[in-house]
Amino acid sequence: EIVLTQSPGTLSLSPGERATLSCRASQSVSSSYLAWYQQKPGQAPRLLIYGASSRATGIPDRFSGSGSGTDFTLTISRLEPEDFAVYYCQQYGSSPPIFFTFGPGTKVDIK
Amino acid sequence: QLQLQESGPGLVKPSETLSLTCTVSGGSISSSSYYWGWIRQPPGKGLEWIGSIYYSGSTYYNPSLKSRVTISVDTSKNQFSLKLSSVTAADTAVYYCARTVVTPFGYYGMDVWGQGTTVTVSS
């Protein structure tokens, strides 16, 4: 079973600053199978990134994803007020039986 | 525009079975590109995948819950359902249904989510 670890647990930043969130897998993950989600309080998660670096429909270009193997990064180039939220990475395991694993999340809050 | 809506009891007694349904509107549940799944989130905690179903009926479960989970699909009603047996307080959570896009070309994420429904396990 692949375990995802996210760091830091909390990131305190100001609007306009750059946010760099890390997701580390316990073993190598295909970059095609790594996604990122944003969740705001009281709301369902929203897909941001799939395939490690492809933005989902309607996602602003200030969000970008990168990485391969066991280390993946979500970058928010300039934080907008609406970006303060919790971010989860997720891995899709395609070997039958299929499975999905979420990381514990990184909270980005206002400094 | 595809929408998912969870429905079911908000309160379940310990040892009983939790039953939820997700109704899909604005699109068909019968597509070879999609899995339909359940994810839950205990209060103040992270996301946990419960299981997924393909329109053909093939099911995939989180090993940690497999012995208690059944997911089924009703293509005639464009719905899929979750049953979780022998519930305890630890099963108290917001339960989400979501569409997952998987094609021969890759994984495109869980792109459409329901709003979530809160289920409390208590006597």
Interface residues (C-beta under 8 A of the other chain):
Chain A: E1 S32 Y33 A35 Y37 Q39 Q43 A44 P45 R46 L47 I49 Y50 G51 A56 T57 Y88 Q90 Y92 S94 P97 I98 F99 F100 T101 F102 G103 P104 G105
Chain B: Y35 G37 I39 G46 L47 E48 W49 S52 Y60 Y61 N62 P63 Y96 A98 T100 V102 G106 Y107 Y108 G109 M110 D111 W113 G114 Q115 G116
